Amino acid sequence: MGPEAVRSLRGDCVFSMSNIYESAEATLGFISSPCLTKVELRVACRGISDRDALSKPDPCVVLKMQSHGQWFEVDRTEVIRSSSGPVFSKISLWIIILKKSSVFGSMECTLGQIVSQRKLTKALLKQGNTTGKSSITVTAEELSGNDDYVELSFSARKLDDKDFFSKSDPFLEIFRINDDGTESLVHRTETVMNNLSPVWKSFKVSLNTLCSGDQERALKCTVWDWDSNGKHDFIGEFQTTFKELRAEQEGKQIQWECINPKYQVKKKNYRNSGMVMLNHCKIIKMYSFLDYIMGGCQIQFTVAIDFTASNGDPRNSCSLHYIHPYQPNEYLKALVAVGEICQDYDSDKMFPAFGFGALIPPDFKVSHDFAVNFDEDNPECAGIQGVVEAYQNCLPKIQLYGPTNIAPIIQKVASSASEEMHTKEAMEYFILLILTDGVITDMADTREAIVHASHLPMSVIIVGVGNADFTDMQILDGDDGILRSPKGEPVLRDIVQFVPFKDFKHASPAALAKSVLAEVPNQVVDYYNAKGIKPKCVSDYETTRTFSP
């Protein structure tokens, strides 16, 4: 659930604020949005031809999403060997079909077009926007509210031998039978070469994907003998349900006869084409953002404001820090937009606020992590209104200077997050909002700090204020690739969201808040789930909602 959808759960509570604060809130026009939903995309292609006439292509699909005028890779399917009509099992919109480094074609569409038609089929465009016989079909399905996963492991014994000079090379496919009788590929195992009694690797699949939340839904399982030419030999099949699979958790031995219907009709003494066994079935509880919030997890919101000289003299109306009596500047707009939402998830509503890049009293030396209220022992401000007031009071007392270094403030918040990490409980998650008017000057140190912070319960939001060229800042946002430290160490997870404020000057109300906070709920969930940390206290309903017998 995105932050705006979460926000709509609370009542319309009005706080008494200063004129500037109220003006900023009115300018942004906070309104509740309808709850968001999750959509699952499935992809299949037809008529893909290879440049090599003697072999079939090895295609995969790359999913790209457009953001701020640029295309970023979101995900890609597995590669299917020797297939001109692949059905991909990996589920994830400009879509590109790849074969190794060759591009077969592309298709551009919006998610809305897919969802409205449920199944969208379009021709693949080649270079020069020409079409051929190749097409791609994308199917959309709305997911139910259950985000839990199941881990499954299968093996087989005495499968039919389909090869003359060696043993079969079996792989297993699992299909979900839909309400309209169609089949959706859920998972395809790896191929175990030259083995009639294979043990396939365990895999995880969401319960939404496996059975659409219906434990009685039929599942069709098919065993094939892999062939390099793509014409795989059918070994046999069987049907089951998730209800039957989960019986393995009760200690029951679950196995099926693998049946080839043609052999069953033609051969009098035919029994089966082998046996398939379920070795392991484990339900993995996936807690949601609301589970953690309702379990007592607090969002610790910290603000860092750029006070470098490039902002301009605050006394000048052209300055980004100019305080107009009625119209909030961009710093205030961004601060209120993000802080207003974050404060709903912090019980004491006390927010540390820091500045960087200024000469500060009494000795007027440059600082990159000073308390905006000038109380280094207690930099917290009472609510977003308190941050606004501290910001206003701070401006006349400091001298804007430089350079634009943000690594120190990331390290300061990371120090607090590190203490929380050692508790091994979901009590506090830290969000650092950095407001800056230019490209940072300590890029190497910042990359190092972010890589370190990616191991902690922490997210970083950077809002670029003003009209500077922020192209170089995109490197910090891992949407277009994995951020690495100067030593080459990759981030453990993507924790940075960078947004230029100028892109939202003429956007719909609350668009900035939606953009900068959209990734935070998933970042919270990903951190705690990866650490195996459950919500400290969840209701009986939340802990038992997964498939009661």
C-alpha positions in Angstrom: 0.0 0.0 0.0 1.5 3.4 -1.0 1.8 6.2 1.5 -1.1 8.2 0.2 -3.4 5.1 0.5 -2.1 4.6 4.0 -2.7 8.3 4.7 -6.3 8.0 3.7 -6.9 5.7 6.7 -6.6 8.6 9.2 -9.3 11.2 9.8 -9.1 14.8 8.6 -7.3 16.2 11.6 -6.5 20.0 11.4 -3.6 21.4 13.4 -3.0 24.9 14.4 0.0 26.1 12.4 1.8 29.3 11.6 0.6 31.3 8.5 3.5 30.0 6.4 2.8 26.4 7.5 -0.9 26.7 6.8 -0.1 28.3 3.4 2.2 25.5 2.5 -0.4 22.9 3.4 -3.0 24.7 1.4 -0.8 25.2 -1.6 -0.1 21.4 -1.7 -3.7 20.6 -1.1 -3.5 17.3 0.8 -6.4 15.0 -0.2 -7.0 11.4 0.3 -6.5 9.1 -2.7 -8.3 5.8 -3.2 -6.5 2.7 -2.0 -4.0 1.3 -4.4 -3.9 -2.3 -5.7 -1.3 -4.7 -6.8 -1.2 -6.1 -10.4 0.6 -9.2 -11.6 1.9 -9.3 -15.2 2.4 -12.4 -17.3 4.2 -12.4 -20.6 4.1 -14.6 -23.7 5.4 -14.2 -27.2 4.7 -15.6 -30.6 6.5 -15.7 -34.0 9.9 -14.7 -32.8 12.4 -15.5 -35.5 16.2 -15.8 -35.1 18.7 -14.2 -37.4 20.3 -17.6 -37.5 18.1 -19.7 -39.8 19.6 -23.0 -38.4 18.5 -22.4 -34.8 15.7 -21.0 -32.7 16.1 -17.9 -30.5 16.8 -17.9 -26.8 14.5 -15.0 -25.8 13.8 -13.1 -22.6 11.7 -10.1 -21.9 12.9 -6.9 -20.2 10.4 -4.7 -18.4 11.2 -1.0 -18.4 9.4 1.9 -16.8 9.6 5.6 -17.7 10.5 8.1 -15.0 11.2 11.7 -15.5 11.6 11.1 -19.3 14.1 8.3 -19.0 13.6 4.5 -19.3 14.8 2.4 -16.4 15.0 -1.4 -16.2 12.6 -2.8 -13.6 12.9 -6.5 -14.1 13.5 -9.2 -16.7 12.2 -12.7 -17.2 14.2 -15.9 -17.4 15.8 -16.9 -20.7 13.9 -19.7 -22.6 16.2 -21.7 -24.8 15.3 -22.5 -28.4 11.8 -21.1 -28.5 10.0 -18.9 -31.0 6.8 -18.9 -28.8 8.0 -18.6 -25.2 5.7 -18.5 -22.2 7.6 -17.0 -19.3 7.2 -18.2 -15.8 8.8 -15.2 -14.0 6.1 -12.6 -13.2 6.7 -9.1 -12.8 5.9 -0.5 -20.0 8.0 -0.5 -22.6 8.9 -4.1 -23.2 12.0 -5.3 -25.0 12.5 -8.9 -26.2 16.2 -9.9 -26.0 18.3 -12.8 -27.3 21.7 -12.5 -25.6 22.7 -9.0 -26.8 20.3 -8.9 -29.8 17.0 -7.0 -29.7 14.2 -8.7 -31.4 11.7 -5.9 -31.0 9.9 -3.7 -28.5 6.4 -2.7 -27.4 5.4 0.4 -25.5 2.2 0.7 -23.5 0.8 2.0 -20.2 -0.1 -0.2 -17.2 -3.6 1.2 -17.6 -3.9 -0.2 -21.1 -3.0 -3.6 -19.9 -5.3 -3.6 -16.9 -8.3 -2.2 -18.8 -8.1 -5.0 -21.4 -6.7 -7.7 -19.0 -4.9 -9.3 -21.9 -3.1 -7.0 -24.3 -1.5 -8.3 -27.5 0.6 -6.1 -29.7 3.0 -6.5 -32.5 6.7 -6.2 -31.7 8.3 -3.2 -33.3 11.6 -3.6 -34.9 14.2 -0.9 -35.4 12.7 1.8 -37.6 9.2 1.0 -36.0 8.5 -1.7 -38.6 6.3 -4.7 -37.7 6.7 -8.3 -38.6 5.0 -11.5 -37.5 6.3 -11.3 -33.9 3.8 -10.4 -31.2 3.8 -10.1 -27.4 0.9 -10.8 -25.0 0.8 -9.3 -21.6 -1.9 -10.4 -19.1 -2.8 -8.5 -16.0 -4.4 -9.9 -12.9 -5.3 -8.0 -9.7 -3.8 -9.7 -6.6 -5.7 -10.4 -3.4 -4.7 -9.0 -0.1 -2.6 -12.0 0.9 1.2 -11.4 0.4 2.4 -14.6 2.0 4.7 -17.0 0.2 5.1 -20.8 0.1 8.4 -22.6 -0.3 8.1 -25.9 -2.2 10.5 -28.7 -3.2 9.7 -31.6 -5.5 11.5 -34.7 -6.6 10.6 -37.7 -8.8 11.6 -41.3 -9.3 11.5 -43.8 -12.1 10.4 -41.4 -14.8 10.0 -42.6 -18.3 13.2 -42.5 -20.4 12.6 -40.5 -23.5 16.2 -40.4 -24.9 17.9 -43.2 -26.9 21.5 -42.7 -25.9 21.1 -41.2 -22.4 18.5 -40.7 -19.7 15.7 -38.1 -19.7 16.5 -34.5 -18.8 13.3 -33.7 -16.7 11.9 -30.4 -15.6 8.6 -29.7 -13.9 6.0 -27.0 -14.7 3.1 -25.9 -12.4 0.0 -24.3 -13.8 -2.9 -22.6 -12.0 -6.3 -23.4 -13.4 -8.3 -20.2 -13.6 -12.0 -19.7 -13.2 -12.5 -19.6 -17.0 -10.6 -22.9 -17.5 -7.4 -21.3 -18.8 -4.1 -22.1 -17.4 -1.5 -19.7 -16.0 2.1 -20.8 -15.6 3.2 -20.4 -12.0 6.7 -21.9 -11.9 9.1 -23.8 -14.1 11.9 -25.7 -12.4 15.4 -26.1 -13.6 16.3 -29.0 -15.8 18.1 -32.0 -14.2 20.2 -33.5 -16.8 20.4 -37.3 -17.5 18.4 -38.4 -14.4 15.2 -40.4 -14.1 15.0 -39.7 -10.4 15.6 -35.9 -10.2 15.6 -33.7 -7.1 14.6 -30.2 -8.2 15.7 -27.1 -6.2 13.3 -25.6 -3.8 11.6 -22.4 -4.8 9.3 -19.7 -3.4 6.1 -18.5 -4.9 3.4 -16.1 -3.6 0.2 -17.7 -2.6 -1.6 -15.1 -4.8 0.3 -16.4 -7.8 0.0 -20.1 -6.9 -3.8 -20.3 -6.2 -5.3 -16.8 -6.1 -5.9 -17.2 -2.4 -8.1 -20.3 -3.0 -6.6 -23.4 -1.4 -9.1 -25.6 -3.3 -8.1 -24.2 -6.7 -6.8 -27.0 -9.1 -3.1 -27.0 -9.9 -1.8 -28.9 -13.0 1.7 -30.2 -12.8 3.5 -31.4 -16.0 6.8 -33.2 -16.3 8.9 -32.8 -19.5 12.0 -34.2 -21.0 14.1 -31.2 -22.1 15.5 -31.2 -25.7 17.9 -28.6 -27.0 15.8 -27.9 -30.1 12.9 -26.7 -27.9 10.6 -29.6 -28.8 10.4 -31.0 -25.3 9.0 -34.5 -24.8 6.0 -34.9 -22.6 6.5 -37.4 -19.8 3.3 -37.1 -17.7 1.1 -34.9 -15.6 -1.0 -34.9 -12.4 -3.3 -32.5 -10.6 -3.3 -31.3 -7.0 -4.4 -28.3 -4.8 -2.7 -26.1 -2.3 -4.8 -27.8 0.4 -3.2 -31.1 -0.5 0.3 -29.6 -0.7 0.1 -28.0 2.8 -0.8 -31.4 4.3 3.0 -32.1 4.1 3.3 -29.8 7.0 1.3 -32.3 9.1 3.9 -35.0 8.4 2.0 -36.7 5.6 3.9 -38.2 2.7 2.5 -36.5 -0.5 3.2 -38.1 -3.8 1.4 -38.4 -7.2 1.5 -40.8 -10.1 2.8 -39.0 -13.2 0.3 -40.0 -15.9 0.6 -39.8 -19.7 -3.1 -39.9 -20.9 -2.1 -41.3 -24.3 -0.2 -44.3 -22.8 -3.1 -44.8 -20.4 -5.4 -45.4 -23.4 -3.1 -47.3 -25.6 -1.2 -49.6 -23.2 -3.1 -52.3 -21.3 -0.7 -52.7 -18.5 0.3 -49.1 -18.2 0.5 -47.9 -14.6 2.3 -44.6 -14.7 5.3 -42.7 -16.1 6.9 -42.3 -12.7 6.2 -40.8 -9.3 6.5 -37.2 -8.2 7.0 -36.4 -4.5 6.6 -33.3 -2.5 9.7 -33.0 -0.3 8.9 -29.7 1.5 6.1 -27.2 1.9 6.6 -24.2 4.2 4.4 -21.1 4.4 6.4 -18.0 4.8 4.5 -15.1 6.4 5.1 -11.8 4.7 4.1 -8.9 6.9 2.9 -5.7 5.5 3.8 -2.1 6.2 0.7 -1.7 8.3 1.5 -4.8 10.2 4.7 -3.2 11.4 3.1 0.2 12.1 0.3 -1.4 14.0 2.8 -3.6 15.8 4.4 -0.4 17.3 7.1 0.4 14.8 7.7 4.2 14.9 8.9 6.2 11.9 11.8 8.4 13.1 11.8 11.4 10.7 14.9 13.6 10.4 15.3 16.7 8.2 18.5 18.1 6.8 18.5 21.5 5.0 21.0 22.9 2.6 22.4 26.2 3.8 25.1 26.7 1.1 25.7 30.0 -0.5 24.4 28.9 -3.9 20.9 29.3 -2.5 21.3 33.0 -2.5 21.0 35.7 0.2 17.8 34.9 2.2 17.1 38.6 2.3 16.8 38.7 -1.5 13.5 37.7 -2.9 15.3 35.6 -5.6 16.8 33.4 -2.9 15.5 29.9 -2.5 15.6 30.6 1.3 13.6 33.9 1.0 10.8 34.0 3.6 7.7 35.5 2.0 5.0 36.4 4.5 2.3 34.5 2.7 3.9 32.2 0.1 6.1 29.3 1.2 9.4 28.8 -0.5 10.3 25.4 -2.1 12.2 24.2 1.0 9.0 24.7 3.1 6.8 23.1 0.5 8.9 20.0 0.3 9.4 19.8 4.0 5.6 20.1 4.7 4.7 17.7 1.9 6.8 14.8 3.2 6.8 15.7 7.0 3.0 15.9 7.2 2.7 12.3 6.2 5.7 10.9 8.2 4.5 12.6 11.5 1.4 10.4 11.5 3.6 7.4 12.2 5.7 9.0 15.0 3.9 9.0 18.4 5.9 11.8 20.1 6.1 13.9 16.9 9.5 15.2 17.8 11.7 15.6 14.7 15.5 16.2 14.7 16.3 19.0 12.2 19.9 19.7 11.0 21.5 22.1 8.6 24.7 21.7 6.5 27.0 24.0 4.5 26.7 27.1 6.7 29.0 29.2 9.0 27.4 28.9 12.4 27.7 30.9 15.6 29.5 31.6 17.9 32.8 31.0 16.1 31.3 30.9 12.6 33.0 27.8 11.4 31.5 25.7 8.6 29.3 22.8 9.8 27.7 20.0 7.8 25.5 18.6 10.6 24.5 21.4 13.0 21.1 21.5 14.9 18.8 24.0 13.3 17.5 25.0 16.8 21.2 25.3 17.9 20.7 22.8 20.7 23.2 20.1 19.9 22.1 18.0 22.9 18.5 18.1 21.8 18.0 18.9 18.1 14.4 17.7 18.1 11.6 20.1 17.1 7.9 19.8 18.1 6.1 18.6 15.0 6.6 19.9 11.5 5.5 23.3 12.7 8.4 23.3 15.1 10.8 22.4 12.3 9.4 25.3 10.2 9.8 27.7 13.1 13.4 26.6 13.8 14.2 27.0 10.2 12.8 30.5 10.1 14.7 31.5 13.3 17.9 30.0 12.1 18.3 31.9 8.8 19.2 35.3 10.3 21.8 33.8 12.6 23.9 31.9 10.1 26.0 32.7 7.1 25.4 30.6 4.0 28.6 29.1 2.8 29.6 25.6 1.5 30.5 23.1 0.1 27.5 20.8 -0.3 28.5 17.7 1.8 25.7 15.3 2.8 27.8 12.3 3.9 28.1 13.6 7.5 24.4 13.9 8.1 23.8 10.4 6.6 26.4 9.0 8.9 24.8 10.8 11.9 21.4 9.3 11.3 23.0 5.9 10.4 24.6 5.9 13.9 21.1 6.1 15.5 19.8 3.4 13.1 22.7 1.2 13.9 21.7 1.2 17.6 18.2 0.2 16.6 19.4 -2.6 14.4 21.1 -4.3 17.5 17.7 -4.5 19.3 16.5 -7.1 16.6 13.0 -5.7 17.0 10.8 -3.6 14.7 10.6 -0.6 17.0 12.1 2.3 15.0 12.7 2.9 11.3 14.6 6.0 10.2 13.7 8.3 7.3 16.2 11.1 6.4 14.8 13.9 4.2 17.6 15.9 2.6 16.7 19.2 0.9 19.4 20.6 -1.3 19.8 23.1 -4.1 22.7 21.5 -6.0 24.8 18.5 -6.8 26.8 17.3 -3.8 30.5 17.8 -3.6 31.3 14.7 -1.5 30.0 12.0 -3.9 32.5 9.3 -3.0 31.9 9.7 0.8 28.1 9.8 0.2 28.2 6.6 -1.8 30.2 5.0 1.0 27.7 6.2 3.6 24.7 5.0 1.6 26.1 1.5 1.1 26.7 1.3 4.9 23.2 2.6 5.6 21.6 0.1 3.3 22.3 -2.5 6.0 20.3 -0.5 8.6 16.6 0.3 9.2 16.9 3.5 7.3 15.8 5.2 4.1 17.1 8.4 2.5 14.9 10.9 0.5 16.7 13.6 -1.4 14.7 16.5 -2.9 16.5 18.8 -5.3 15.3 22.4 -4.8 15.7 25.1 -7.5 16.6 24.9 -11.2 20.1 23.3 -11.0 21.1 20.3 -13.2 20.6 17.3 -10.9 21.6 14.7 -13.5 24.6 13.5 -11.5 22.4 13.0 -8.4 20.5 10.2 -10.2 23.5 7.9 -9.5 22.4 7.8 -5.8 19.0 6.5 -6.7 19.4 2.8 -7.6 16.5 2.8 -10.1 18.9 2.7 -13.1 21.5 0.3 -11.7 23.1 -0.8 -8.5 24.9 1.9 -6.5 28.3 0.9 -5.3 30.8 2.4 -2.9 34.2 3.7 -4.3 35.6 0.3 -3.2 33.0 -1.5 -5.4 30.8 -2.8 -2.5 27.1 -2.8 -3.7 24.2 -1.5 -1.7 22.3 -4.3 0.1 19.0 -2.8 -0.9 17.8 0.4 -2.6 17.2 3.0 0.1 17.5 6.3 -1.8 14.8 8.2 -3.6 15.9 11.3 -5.4 13.3 13.7 -6.8 13.8 17.2 -8.4 11.2 19.6 -7.0 10.9 21.4 -10.3 9.3 18.4 -11.8 6.3 18.9 -9.5 5.8 22.7 -9.7 2.8 22.2 -12.0 1.8 18.7 -10.9 -1.3 17.6 -9.2 -1.6 18.4 -5.4 0.3 16.0 -3.1 2.2 14.6 -6.2 5.6 15.4 -4.5 4.7 13.5 -1.3 3.4 10.6 -3.3 6.6 10.4 -5.4 9.1 10.7 -2.6 7.3 8.4 -0.2 6.1 5.8 -2.6 9.0 3.4 -2.0 9.2 3.8 1.8 6.6 1.2 2.8 8.3 -1.5 0.7 11.7 -0.5 2.0 10.4 -0.9 5.6 8.9 -4.3 4.8 12.0 -5.5 2.8 14.3 -4.6 5.7 12.4 -6.4 8.4 11.4 -9.4 6.3 15.0 -9.9 5.2 16.1 -9.8 8.8 13.4 -12.2 9.8 12.0 -9.7 12.2 8.3 -9.9 12.9 6.0 -7.0 14.0 6.4 -6.7 17.8 2.7 -7.0 18.4 0.1 -7.9 15.8 -3.6 -8.9 16.3 -4.7 -12.5 16.3 -6.4 -11.7 13.0 -3.2 -10.6 11.3 -1.2 -13.6 12.6 -3.7 -16.2 11.6 -5.2 -14.9 8.4 -3.3 -17.3 6.1 -5.4 -20.2 5.1 -7.1 -21.5 8.2 -8.0 -25.2 7.7 
